[in-house]
Structures are given as C-alpha cells and as structure tokens.
Amino acid sequence: MLWQTLVAARDLGRLHDIASILVRYGFGDLVRRMGLASALERAGRALRWNIAEEFAHMSPPKRVRLALEEMGPTFVKLGQILATRVDLFEPEWIIEFSKLQDSAPAAPWEDVHRQLTEDLGSQPESIFADFNPEPLAAASIAQVHRARLEDGSEVIVKVRRPGIRPIIEADLRWLARLAQFAETESMELRAFRPLEVVGQFTQSLRQELDFAVECRNAERIAENFIGYRDNDNSNVNGANCDTELPQIIIPRVYWTWTGERICVQEFIAGIPGRDLQEVDQAGLDRKVLARRGAHAVLKMIVEDGYFHADPHSGNVFYLPGNRIAIIDFGMVGRLSEVRRDQLVRLLLGLVRQKPERVANVMLDWASDGAVDEVTLVQEIQSFVDQYHGVALKNLSLGTMLSDLVTILRRHHLTLPADLTLLVKAFITLEGMGRELDPSFDMAGEAMPLLEEAMRVRYTPAAIIKRGWETTGETLSILASLPQDVSRLLRSARRGRLEIHIDVTHLKRVGNQLDSAANRLVVGIVVAALIIGSSIVMTVTGGPSLIGLSFFALLGFSGSMIGGLWLLVSIWKSNRVGKEKPQ
C-alpha cells in the first residue's frame, strides 16, 4: 500500500509538515485520497483539519503558490519548473507560478564557515585575501558571498546551504510517489503528466545542487561566445564602446576552489538588469542593450542549441559600452539539430504567415498523443491567417508561441520538455526586451538570424554532410539486419519469443483483483470460524467463560472482528469508487 512506502522513518517528519500545509491551504481532500492521513495516524501523527480563513476565499492557483512557498525550497523550485509548462497550465496558473521568488534568510555563518573549510581544505580566511561573511544574496539552495583572491581579483563565492541536500532528497522521494499515485489513480491529474514533470524537475534540481555542473554550463556557453561580434551599431547616441572588449560577458570560473557545494567565479561590477533608472543615468543605450541581448540569446538557441533557460533581468548585468554580462547557468536548455531545424521552420512560418509549415511542425512536436489532426490543422491555420498583412514590428513572437501552445493544450497535447524551456525563454526574453525598449521588435530581430540559419542548412556542404550521415546510418542498419533476423528466428524456434505490452492501468487492475481475493479469503475464514465455533460450543468439557466454551467464544470474537473489517473495507472501497471521476 502507498502509506507503507511513504512512512519511512527518515521522511515521516517531513511528510507530516507537508500534509499539514496542504490541509491548511484547503487541499485536505488530496491528503485523504492519497492515504497520507491514515498513514500519519498509524504512525502516531495527528493532523489538524481546519482550513485557515484567510485562504478559504483565495483562487486555487494562488493557494497552490502560497503552499509551495511554505513547503520550502524543493517546492519553490518545482513551481518555477511548472511556470515553464505553458503547454499544461492555463495562463492564471502560469502567472502565479511565475511569482515564486527563490529567497530565504541567510544560513548561520558558523555552519557556512564549517562547510567552506571542509570543501576548501582550509579556512576561507587563509585562502582568500578578504572574505565578507555577510552574503550579497541568499536563496533557498545557496547564498553568495563577495571575496578577493591573493592576486587582487574580485570574486563571488556561491555556497550551497548547509544540510539542504537531505531535505531535498526526502522531498524528491515524496514527489516521485505522489506523481506515481496521481498518474495511476486520478484521471484529472493524469492530464498534467505528473511523472514527466517530476522526472524533468528531479533531473534539473539535482544538477542545480551540483555547482560544478553549473560552472561547466557557464564555460560551455562562454566558449560559444569566443570571438562573437554583433553588428548592432553600438555607438548609437554617443555610447562609449571599446571594440576590443567582448560584448557578451560570462563570468570566469576559478576551478581550483570549485566543487559540488561551492563555486568561485569572477565578480561582475555592473548595473543589475532590474535597475533601469541607473541604466539611463550611466548613459547606456536601451535600444542597443535590448537588441544585443536578444541577438545573444537567439544565437544560443538557433546556432548553438545550448541556451540559458531563464534569461530574466535578475540574471543580467549591464556594463559600460553597452556590454551585457549573463550569470546563473543552473538551468540550461539543449536543442538537437533536428529540434533547431523545426524551430527555424516554425518561427519563419509564423513571421511569414505560412500556416501549413507551422501546423506540420506542431504536429511533429505533439506526435506522442492521439489527436484529431484535421481539426488541429484548421485551428492553427485560422490562428496564423489572422496575422496576415500585419507589419513585422507589430508581431509578438512570445504571444504567438503562447497562443499556439494554448491550441495544443485544448487538444490535450503536450510539448517535449526541451521545448517547454524554449517557449518560456522566448516569452521571458521578449518581455525583457520590451522593458528596455517599448518599441522592441522581436520578430524583426529574429528574422535575419532565422533566414541565415535556413540558408546555412541548405548549402551544398550541409546537404552533403547530412546525406553522408544518413547513408552511414542506413548502411549500419543493413549491416546488423542479418544478425537481428537470426536472433529473432532463434528465439521463435526456442519458443522464447516475447511481446511486451505496456498497459497503463494494468497494475491498478491487478491491485483491485488482489484486494478482492483478500476479501474473499477473509470471508471464507470468518465463515469457517463461525461454523467451527458453533461445533465447539456443543462439545462439553474444557475451559469455559460465563458458562460458555472459551475456545468457542474466542472463535466467535475472531469472526466478529474479521466480519467488521470486511464490512468497513467494502464500505471504503465503494465510497472511493464513487468519488473517482469516471
């Protein structure tokens, strides 16, 4: 049973905290249906079932967001991942998930100092010429301190919060079980792909816990920007610009002191992306910054296939000469060459109003579900046609992508995980560009890059390369075909040919059959006890109680307990069956 796996000694306290928060925010029915209430009661933990009055009249999205915040860092991060799933949630849910802020009080310096000493092999005071114990910023997973190396280099030291990993691992175990429950037991929740979402989230969060992974991401993106120059007329409005300096800055990693729980990177002395007033005071050109930032992210997506998946203003600094520094590479997206080709065709189809091209790409992306293709294509064509004749500068790529995903959601189709990050990055990027420059034209900025990517794809050299790769793969398949056929025939001759069919609800049906068989056995045992006790009652001699045979009374008592258990079990089963959606 679910409660038996959930109630492990190491997770019991955390489980009680989470269930209590869910009840307080009005999700007690979910706690009951999952069996958490009975699990905690058997473990001697009681839940208070009163809903706080201030939450009773709030909308469900807001209550979920507040509950996630209170449940701690794992669930805040989960909400941030859910904010990327525009293909699963309605806009009001995405808005609430996007409000989740990853901030927390600083960890005690004594604990941080002890962990730093373990990771550095020596006290931080002996490694750094100067180390500020007051953090620049503190989040749920890490906090950042400013320091200076012996050679005078200014750095930031990012430290994982002491003791956070066991808490997160307990939460991930709980989420995995919750996702399994939701996938098998609830038709409503199954539509949100819980196993897929939790799997994506678990992988992302575990990578984020390892700062060495984040630093490798940063270095890979930095390599892609070596020698990069964006011809964007950087001296517009008299802005000072040193043409020898790189336009896009990725902080340098100091690997000598970087590991799983600590990373040391170059300190960026720039203007935070949120401080637009200081941008104006510094004489920077907002239009250039918007264009340059958009070109940089589009290059990562279209050319490199490896991009910063969360390019919001908090991860950006502006430097003299209209240069841009990008930080925090804990979440990155990856696009295969096939995906990039699909993306280019989709965006060009949107901008050039080619509905057939858009529909074909969307069908490729949503090929994992049953769909009425005729209706879907008609909806996409109607959507694209409404932009016919609209000037390029009036198109919003982010809005168009969001609307397309809404069409998929109406057809109960979802995007692959890599594409959900991409759509979210596009929407965030366009919003950031409009903050800098209200006249920012995302479609106009993207067009030259998209057209160039399409030209590169169809150059003779690129076509020959793809043809050679396809030929090699085909020859490899043909070469292994005789061996594969031989294995198939050998298995068939031995009677060991197996066909595996994955039926989603087969396990649930098996559990129901097991439960029915158990009840039948209990019923037979109860009947046998009643008959046996009645026979014993007629036998004289032996111990007695209140004038009746002791063994007969014992048998009747056992049959009464078994009968009551059987009645309660049947009653509960019928009630749950009525509550479940048909």
C-alpha positions as CSV (number, residue, x, y, z in Angstrom):
1,M,0.0,0.0,0.0
2,L,1.0,3.6,-0.6
3,W,1.2,4.5,3.1
4,Q,3.6,1.7,3.8
5,T,6.2,3.1,1.3
6,L,5.6,6.7,2.3
7,V,6.0,6.3,6.0
8,A,9.7,5.7,6.3
9,A,11.4,6.8,9.5
10,R,13.7,9.3,7.6
11,D,10.7,11.0,5.8
12,L,8.0,10.9,8.5
13,G,8.5,14.3,10.0
14,R,8.8,16.0,6.5
15,L,5.6,14.1,5.4
16,H,3.7,15.5,8.4
17,D,4.8,19.0,7.7
18,I,3.8,18.8,4.0
19,A,0.4,17.2,4.8
20,S,-0.3,19.9,7.4
21,I,0.4,22.7,4.9
22,L,-1.8,21.1,2.3
23,V,-4.7,20.8,4.8
24,R,-4.3,24.4,5.9
25,Y,-4.5,25.7,2.4
26,G,-7.6,23.7,1.6
27,F,-6.2,20.6,0.0
28,G,-7.3,18.1,2.7
29,D,-9.2,16.0,0.1
30,L,-5.9,15.4,-1.7
31,V,-4.3,14.3,1.6
32,R,-7.1,11.9,2.3
33,R,-7.3,10.4,-1.3
34,M,-3.5,9.8,-1.2
35,G,-3.8,7.9,2.1
36,L,-1.5,10.3,3.9
37,A,-4.0,11.0,6.7
38,S,-4.3,7.3,7.7
39,A,-0.6,6.8,7.2
40,L,0.3,9.5,9.7
41,E,-2.4,8.4,12.1
42,R,-0.9,4.9,12.1
43,A,2.5,6.4,12.8
44,G,1.1,8.4,15.8
45,R,1.0,11.8,14.0
46,A,-2.3,13.7,14.1
47,L,-3.3,16.3,11.5
48,R,-5.4,19.4,12.2
49,W,-8.1,19.6,9.6
50,N,-9.2,23.2,9.9
51,I,-8.6,25.4,6.9
52,A,-7.2,28.9,7.7
53,E,-9.9,31.5,7.0
54,E,-7.6,33.8,5.1
55,F,-7.0,31.1,2.4
56,A,-10.6,29.9,2.1
57,H,-11.7,32.6,-0.4
58,M,-8.5,32.6,-2.5
59,S,-8.3,31.3,-6.0
60,P,-6.8,27.7,-6.3
61,P,-3.7,29.0,-8.3
62,K,-2.9,31.5,-5.5
63,R,-3.4,28.9,-2.7
64,V,-1.1,26.4,-4.6
65,R,1.5,29.1,-5.0
66,L,1.4,30.1,-1.3
67,A,1.5,26.4,-0.2
68,L,4.6,25.8,-2.4
69,E,6.3,28.8,-0.9
70,E,5.7,27.5,2.6
71,M,6.7,23.9,1.8
72,G,10.2,25.1,1.2
73,P,13.0,25.2,-1.5
74,T,12.2,22.0,-3.3
75,F,8.6,23.1,-3.9
76,V,9.6,26.6,-4.8
77,K,11.8,25.2,-7.5
78,L,9.0,22.8,-8.6
79,G,6.7,25.9,-9.0
80,Q,9.4,27.6,-11.1
81,I,9.6,24.5,-13.4
82,L,5.8,24.4,-13.6
83,A,5.9,28.1,-14.7
84,T,7.7,26.8,-17.9
85,R,4.9,24.3,-18.7
86,V,2.7,26.7,-20.6
87,D,1.5,23.6,-22.5
88,L,-0.1,22.1,-19.4
89,F,-1.4,25.0,-17.3
90,E,-3.8,27.9,-18.0
91,P,-2.4,31.5,-18.0
92,E,-3.7,32.2,-14.5
93,W,-1.7,29.3,-13.1
94,I,1.5,30.3,-15.0
95,I,1.2,33.9,-13.7
96,E,1.0,32.6,-10.1
97,F,3.9,30.1,-10.6
98,S,6.0,32.9,-12.1
99,K,5.6,34.9,-8.8
100,L,7.6,32.3,-6.9
101,Q,10.7,34.0,-5.6
102,D,13.7,32.0,-4.6
103,S,14.8,33.9,-1.5
104,A,15.5,32.9,2.1
105,P,17.2,34.2,5.3
106,A,21.0,33.7,5.3
107,A,22.3,30.5,6.9
108,P,24.2,30.9,10.2
109,W,27.8,31.9,9.4
110,E,29.2,29.2,11.7
111,D,27.6,26.5,9.6
112,V,28.7,28.1,6.4
113,H,32.2,28.5,7.7
114,R,32.4,24.9,8.7
115,Q,31.3,23.7,5.3
116,L,33.6,26.1,3.5
117,T,36.5,24.8,5.5
118,E,35.6,21.2,4.6
119,D,35.3,22.0,0.8
120,L,38.4,24.2,0.6
121,G,40.6,22.1,2.7
122,S,41.4,25.1,4.8
123,Q,39.7,28.0,6.5
124,P,38.4,30.6,3.9
125,E,40.5,33.3,5.7
126,S,43.6,31.5,4.7
127,I,42.5,31.0,1.0
128,F,41.2,34.5,0.3
129,A,42.8,37.8,1.0
130,D,39.4,39.1,2.1
131,F,36.1,37.3,2.6
132,N,32.8,39.0,3.6
133,P,30.7,36.8,5.9
134,E,27.6,38.9,5.1
135,P,26.1,37.4,1.9
136,L,25.3,39.5,-1.1
137,A,22.2,37.4,-1.7
138,A,20.6,34.3,0.0
139,A,18.3,31.9,-1.7
140,S,16.7,28.6,-0.7
141,I,19.6,26.4,-2.0
142,A,22.6,28.7,-1.9
143,Q,23.9,32.0,-0.8
144,V,26.6,34.3,-2.4
145,H,29.5,36.0,-0.6
146,R,31.9,38.5,-2.0
147,A,35.7,37.8,-1.7
148,R,39.1,38.8,-3.0
149,L,41.9,36.5,-4.1
150,E,45.5,36.9,-3.1
151,D,46.3,38.4,-6.6
152,G,43.6,41.1,-6.1
153,S,40.9,39.5,-8.3
154,E,37.4,40.2,-7.1
155,V,35.3,37.1,-6.9
156,I,31.9,35.8,-5.7
157,V,31.7,32.6,-3.7
158,K,28.5,30.7,-4.1
159,V,27.9,28.2,-1.2
160,R,25.3,25.5,-1.0
161,R,23.1,25.9,2.1
162,P,24.4,23.5,4.8
163,G,22.1,20.5,5.3
164,I,19.8,21.3,2.4
165,R,20.5,18.1,0.3
166,P,18.9,15.5,2.7
167,I,15.7,17.7,2.9
168,I,15.6,18.0,-0.9
169,E,16.2,14.2,-1.4
170,A,13.3,13.5,1.0
171,D,11.1,15.8,-0.9
172,L,12.0,14.3,-4.2
173,R,11.2,10.8,-2.9
174,W,7.8,12.1,-1.8
175,L,7.2,13.8,-5.1
176,A,8.0,10.6,-7.0
177,R,5.5,8.6,-5.0
178,L,2.9,11.4,-5.4
179,A,3.4,11.5,-9.1
180,Q,3.0,7.7,-9.4
181,F,-0.2,8.0,-7.4
182,A,-1.5,10.8,-9.5
183,E,-0.7,9.0,-12.7
184,T,-2.5,5.8,-11.8
185,E,-5.3,7.0,-9.6
186,S,-6.6,10.3,-10.9
187,M,-7.9,11.0,-14.4
188,E,-7.9,14.7,-13.7
189,L,-4.2,14.9,-12.5
190,R,-3.0,12.5,-15.2
191,A,-3.7,15.2,-17.8
192,F,-0.8,17.2,-16.2
193,R,1.7,14.5,-16.9
194,P,2.9,14.2,-13.3
195,L,5.6,11.5,-13.9
196,E,7.1,13.5,-16.8
197,V,7.0,16.8,-14.8
198,V,8.5,15.3,-11.7
199,G,11.2,13.5,-13.7
200,Q,12.2,16.7,-15.5
201,F,12.2,18.6,-12.2
202,T,14.2,16.0,-10.4
203,Q,16.9,16.0,-13.1
204,S,17.0,19.8,-13.1
205,L,17.2,20.2,-9.3
206,R,19.9,17.6,-8.8
207,Q,22.0,19.3,-11.5
208,E,21.4,22.6,-9.7
209,L,22.6,21.2,-6.4
210,D,25.9,20.4,-8.1
211,F,27.6,23.8,-8.6
212,A,30.3,22.1,-10.8
213,V,27.6,21.3,-13.3
214,E,26.5,25.0,-13.3
215,C,30.1,26.1,-13.9
216,R,30.6,23.6,-16.8
217,N,27.4,25.1,-18.3
218,A,28.9,28.6,-18.0
219,E,32.2,27.6,-19.6
220,R,30.5,25.8,-22.5
221,I,28.4,28.9,-23.3
222,A,31.4,31.2,-22.8
223,E,33.3,29.1,-25.4
224,N,30.4,29.6,-27.9
225,F,30.8,33.4,-27.5
226,I,34.6,33.5,-28.1
227,G,35.1,36.0,-31.0
228,Y,31.4,36.8,-31.1
229,R,30.6,40.3,-32.5
230,D,27.1,41.6,-33.0
231,N,26.9,44.3,-35.7
232,D,24.3,46.4,-33.9
233,N,25.7,50.0,-34.3
234,S,26.8,50.1,-30.7
235,N,27.8,53.7,-30.8
236,V,24.2,54.9,-31.3
237,N,23.5,58.0,-29.2
238,G,27.2,58.5,-28.5
239,A,27.6,55.5,-26.3
240,N,31.2,54.7,-25.5
241,C,32.2,51.3,-26.7
242,D,35.7,49.7,-26.8
243,T,35.5,47.4,-29.9
244,E,38.3,45.2,-28.4
245,L,36.1,44.2,-25.4
246,P,33.7,41.3,-25.6
247,Q,30.1,42.3,-26.0
248,I,28.7,39.3,-24.0
249,I,30.4,38.5,-20.7
250,I,30.3,35.2,-19.0
251,P,32.0,35.2,-15.5
252,R,35.3,33.3,-15.4
253,V,35.3,30.1,-13.2
254,Y,38.1,29.5,-10.7
255,W,38.2,25.7,-10.8
256,T,40.9,25.5,-8.0
257,W,38.2,26.2,-5.4
258,T,35.1,25.0,-7.3
259,G,33.3,21.7,-6.5
260,E,29.8,20.3,-5.8
261,R,29.0,22.6,-2.8
262,I,31.0,25.7,-3.7
263,C,31.8,27.7,-6.8
264,V,34.1,30.7,-7.2
265,Q,33.5,33.0,-10.1
266,E,34.6,36.4,-11.3
267,F,32.8,39.3,-9.7
268,I,30.8,41.3,-12.2
269,A,30.7,45.0,-11.3
270,G,27.8,46.1,-13.5
271,I,24.3,47.6,-13.3
272,P,21.6,45.0,-12.3
273,G,19.2,44.3,-15.1
274,R,16.2,45.4,-12.9
275,D,17.7,48.9,-12.3
276,L,16.6,50.7,-15.5
277,Q,16.9,54.1,-13.9
278,E,20.6,53.5,-13.2
279,V,21.0,52.3,-16.9
280,D,19.7,55.7,-18.0
281,Q,22.0,57.6,-15.5
282,A,25.0,55.7,-16.8
283,G,24.3,56.8,-20.4
284,L,23.7,53.3,-21.8
285,D,21.6,52.9,-24.8
286,R,18.5,50.8,-24.0
287,K,17.8,50.0,-27.7
288,V,21.3,48.6,-28.2
289,L,21.0,46.6,-24.9
290,A,17.7,45.1,-26.0
291,R,18.9,44.2,-29.4
292,R,22.2,42.9,-28.2
293,G,20.6,40.7,-25.5
294,A,18.1,39.3,-28.0
295,H,20.8,38.5,-30.5
296,A,22.9,36.8,-27.9
297,V,20.0,34.5,-26.7
298,L,18.9,33.8,-30.3
299,K,22.4,32.8,-31.1
300,M,22.5,30.4,-28.2
301,I,19.1,28.9,-29.3
302,V,19.4,28.8,-33.1
303,E,23.1,28.4,-33.7
304,D,24.5,26.7,-30.7
305,G,21.5,24.6,-29.5
306,Y,22.6,25.3,-25.9
307,F,21.0,28.2,-24.2
308,H,20.4,30.0,-20.9
309,A,16.9,28.8,-20.0
310,D,16.0,31.6,-17.6
311,P,17.1,34.9,-19.2
312,H,15.3,37.3,-16.9
313,S,16.6,40.6,-15.7
314,G,17.8,39.2,-12.4
315,N,20.4,37.2,-14.3
316,V,21.7,40.1,-16.3
317,F,24.1,43.0,-15.7
318,Y,24.8,45.9,-17.9
319,L,28.4,47.3,-18.3
320,P,29.9,50.4,-19.9
321,G,30.0,50.3,-23.7
322,N,26.5,48.6,-23.8
323,R,28.1,45.3,-22.9
324,I,26.0,42.6,-21.2
325,A,27.0,40.1,-18.6
326,I,24.9,36.9,-18.0
327,I,25.1,34.9,-14.8
328,D,23.5,31.8,-13.1
329,F,23.6,28.9,-15.5
330,G,21.9,26.4,-13.2
331,M,19.1,25.9,-15.7
332,V,20.1,25.5,-19.4
333,G,18.2,24.2,-22.4
334,R,19.6,21.8,-25.0
335,L,18.3,21.5,-28.6
336,S,19.3,18.8,-31.1
337,E,20.0,19.8,-34.7
338,V,16.6,18.3,-35.6
339,R,14.8,20.5,-33.0
340,R,16.7,23.6,-34.2
341,D,15.6,22.9,-37.7
342,Q,12.0,22.5,-36.6
343,L,12.2,25.7,-34.6
344,V,13.6,27.7,-37.5
345,R,10.8,26.4,-39.8
346,L,8.1,27.2,-37.1
347,L,9.3,30.8,-36.5
348,L,9.7,31.5,-40.2
349,G,6.2,30.1,-40.7
350,L,4.8,32.4,-38.0
351,V,6.6,35.5,-39.3
352,R,5.9,34.8,-43.0
353,Q,2.3,33.6,-42.3
354,K,2.8,30.1,-43.6
355,P,0.1,28.1,-41.7
356,E,0.9,24.7,-43.3
357,R,4.5,24.9,-42.2
358,V,3.5,25.9,-38.7
359,A,0.9,23.0,-38.5
360,N,3.4,20.4,-39.7
361,V,6.0,21.4,-37.0
362,M,3.4,21.5,-34.2
363,L,2.2,18.0,-35.2
364,D,5.8,16.8,-35.1
365,W,6.2,18.3,-31.6
366,A,3.0,16.8,-30.4
367,S,3.3,13.4,-32.0
368,D,3.1,11.5,-28.7
369,G,-0.6,11.8,-28.3
370,A,-3.9,10.9,-30.1
371,V,-5.2,13.9,-31.9
372,D,-7.8,15.0,-34.5
373,E,-5.3,16.2,-37.0
374,V,-7.8,17.8,-39.3
375,T,-9.3,20.0,-36.6
376,L,-5.9,20.8,-35.1
377,V,-4.5,21.9,-38.5
378,Q,-7.6,24.0,-39.2
379,E,-7.2,25.8,-35.8
380,I,-3.6,26.5,-36.5
381,Q,-4.3,27.8,-40.0
382,S,-7.0,30.1,-38.7
383,F,-4.6,31.3,-36.0
384,V,-1.8,32.1,-38.4
385,D,-4.2,33.7,-41.0
386,Q,-5.3,36.3,-38.5
387,Y,-1.9,37.8,-38.7
388,H,-1.9,38.1,-42.5
389,G,-0.9,41.6,-43.5
390,V,0.2,42.6,-40.0
391,A,3.5,44.6,-40.0
392,L,6.5,42.7,-38.7
393,K,7.1,45.2,-36.0
394,N,3.6,44.6,-34.6
395,L,4.1,40.8,-34.2
396,S,4.9,39.4,-30.8
397,L,6.6,36.1,-31.1
398,G,6.2,35.3,-27.4
399,T,2.5,35.9,-27.6
400,M,2.1,33.9,-30.8
401,L,4.0,30.9,-29.3
402,S,1.9,31.1,-26.2
403,D,-1.3,31.1,-28.3
404,L,-0.1,28.1,-30.3
405,V,0.6,26.2,-27.1
406,T,-2.9,27.0,-25.9
407,I,-4.2,25.4,-29.1
408,L,-2.2,22.2,-28.3
409,R,-3.5,22.3,-24.7
410,R,-7.1,22.4,-25.9
411,H,-6.3,19.2,-27.8
412,H,-4.8,17.6,-24.7
413,L,-1.3,17.5,-26.2
414,T,1.9,18.5,-24.5
415,L,5.3,19.6,-25.7
416,P,8.5,17.7,-25.0
417,A,10.5,19.0,-22.0
418,D,13.2,20.7,-24.0
419,L,10.7,22.8,-25.9
420,T,8.8,24.0,-22.8
421,L,12.1,25.6,-21.6
422,L,12.5,27.1,-25.1
423,V,9.0,28.6,-25.2
424,K,9.4,30.0,-21.7
425,A,12.8,31.5,-22.6
426,F,11.3,33.2,-25.7
427,I,8.5,34.7,-23.7
428,T,10.8,35.9,-20.9
429,L,13.3,37.3,-23.5
430,E,10.7,39.3,-25.4
431,G,9.3,40.7,-22.1
432,M,12.7,41.8,-21.0
433,G,13.4,43.5,-24.4
434,R,10.1,45.4,-24.1
435,E,11.1,46.6,-20.6
436,L,14.3,48.1,-22.0
437,D,12.8,49.4,-25.2
438,P,8.9,49.6,-25.6
439,S,9.4,49.6,-29.4
440,F,11.5,46.4,-29.3
441,D,10.7,44.3,-32.3
442,M,11.5,40.6,-31.5
443,A,10.2,39.3,-34.8
444,G,12.3,41.8,-36.8
445,E,15.4,41.0,-34.8
446,A,14.9,37.3,-35.2
447,M,14.3,37.3,-39.0
448,P,17.9,37.8,-40.2
449,L,19.2,35.1,-37.8
450,L,16.4,32.6,-38.9
451,E,17.0,33.3,-42.6
452,E,20.7,32.9,-42.2
453,A,20.2,29.6,-40.3
454,M,17.9,28.3,-43.1
455,R,20.5,29.3,-45.8
456,V,23.3,27.6,-43.9
457,R,21.2,24.4,-43.6
458,Y,20.7,24.2,-47.4
459,T,24.2,25.0,-48.5
460,P,25.7,22.2,-50.7
461,A,28.2,21.3,-48.0
462,A,25.5,21.0,-45.3
463,I,23.3,18.8,-47.7
464,I,26.3,16.6,-48.5
465,K,27.1,16.2,-44.8
466,R,23.5,15.2,-43.9
467,G,23.4,12.8,-46.8
468,W,26.6,11.2,-45.8
469,E,25.4,10.8,-42.2
470,T,22.1,9.3,-43.4
471,T,24.0,6.9,-45.7
472,G,26.2,5.8,-42.8
473,E,23.3,5.1,-40.5
474,T,21.4,3.2,-43.3
475,L,24.4,1.0,-44.0
476,S,24.9,0.4,-40.3
477,I,21.2,-0.8,-40.1
478,L,21.6,-3.0,-43.1
479,A,24.8,-4.5,-41.8
480,S,23.2,-5.5,-38.5
481,L,19.9,-6.7,-40.1
482,P,21.0,-10.4,-40.7
483,Q,22.1,-10.7,-37.1
484,D,18.9,-9.2,-35.8
485,V,16.8,-11.5,-38.0
486,S,18.8,-14.5,-36.9
487,R,18.2,-13.7,-33.2
488,L,14.5,-13.3,-33.9
489,L,14.2,-16.6,-35.6
490,R,16.3,-18.4,-33.0
491,S,14.1,-17.0,-30.2
492,A,11.0,-18.1,-32.1
493,R,12.3,-21.7,-32.6
494,R,13.0,-22.0,-28.9
495,G,9.6,-20.7,-28.0
496,R,11.0,-17.7,-26.2
497,L,9.7,-15.0,-28.5
498,E,8.0,-12.4,-26.2
499,I,5.8,-9.4,-26.9
500,H,5.7,-6.8,-24.2
501,I,2.6,-4.7,-24.0
502,D,2.6,-1.8,-21.6
503,V,-1.0,-1.3,-20.3
504,T,-1.2,1.9,-18.2
505,H,-3.8,0.7,-15.8
506,L,-2.9,-3.0,-15.6
507,K,-1.2,-2.6,-12.3
508,R,-4.2,-0.9,-10.8
509,V,-6.5,-3.7,-12.1
510,G,-4.1,-6.2,-10.5
511,N,-4.3,-4.4,-7.2
512,Q,-8.1,-4.5,-7.3
513,L,-8.0,-8.2,-8.0
514,D,-5.6,-8.8,-5.1
515,S,-7.9,-6.7,-2.8
516,A,-11.0,-8.7,-3.9
517,A,-9.2,-12.0,-3.4
518,N,-8.1,-10.9,0.1
519,R,-11.7,-10.1,1.0
520,L,-12.9,-13.4,-0.3
521,V,-10.2,-15.3,1.8
522,V,-11.2,-13.3,4.9
523,G,-14.9,-14.1,4.2
524,I,-14.1,-17.8,4.0
525,V,-12.1,-17.7,7.2
526,V,-14.8,-15.8,9.0
527,A,-17.4,-18.4,7.9
528,A,-15.1,-21.2,8.9
529,L,-14.6,-19.6,12.4
530,I,-18.4,-19.3,12.9
531,I,-19.0,-22.9,11.8
532,G,-16.1,-24.2,13.9
533,S,-17.0,-22.2,16.9
534,S,-20.6,-23.4,16.7
535,I,-19.3,-27.1,16.7
536,V,-17.0,-26.4,19.6
537,M,-20.0,-24.9,21.5
538,T,-21.7,-28.3,21.5
539,V,-18.6,-30.1,23.0
540,T,-18.6,-30.5,26.8
541,G,-15.6,-30.1,28.9
542,G,-12.6,-27.8,28.6
543,P,-12.2,-24.2,29.9
544,S,-15.3,-22.0,30.0
545,L,-16.1,-18.4,30.4
546,I,-19.6,-17.1,31.6
547,G,-20.8,-20.7,31.2
548,L,-19.7,-20.9,27.5
549,S,-16.7,-22.7,25.9
550,F,-13.7,-20.4,26.0
551,F,-12.5,-21.6,22.6
552,A,-15.9,-21.1,21.1
553,L,-16.0,-17.5,22.4
554,L,-12.5,-16.9,21.0
555,G,-13.6,-18.2,17.6
556,F,-16.7,-16.0,17.6
557,S,-14.7,-13.0,18.6
558,G,-12.2,-13.5,15.8
559,S,-15.1,-14.0,13.3
560,M,-16.7,-10.8,14.6
561,I,-13.5,-8.8,14.1
562,G,-12.9,-10.2,10.7
563,G,-16.5,-9.6,9.7
564,L,-16.3,-5.9,10.8
565,W,-13.0,-5.4,8.9
566,L,-14.7,-6.9,5.8
567,L,-17.7,-4.6,6.1
568,V,-15.5,-1.5,6.6
569,S,-13.2,-2.4,3.7
570,I,-16.2,-2.8,1.4
571,W,-17.7,0.5,2.5
572,K,-14.5,2.4,2.0
573,S,-14.0,0.8,-1.4
574,N,-17.5,1.8,-2.5
575,R,-17.0,5.4,-1.3
576,V,-13.7,5.8,-3.1
577,G,-15.2,4.4,-6.3
578,K,-18.0,6.9,-6.2
579,E,-15.5,9.8,-5.6
580,K,-13.3,8.9,-8.6
581,P,-14.0,10.5,-11.9
582,Q,-15.5,8.3,-14.5
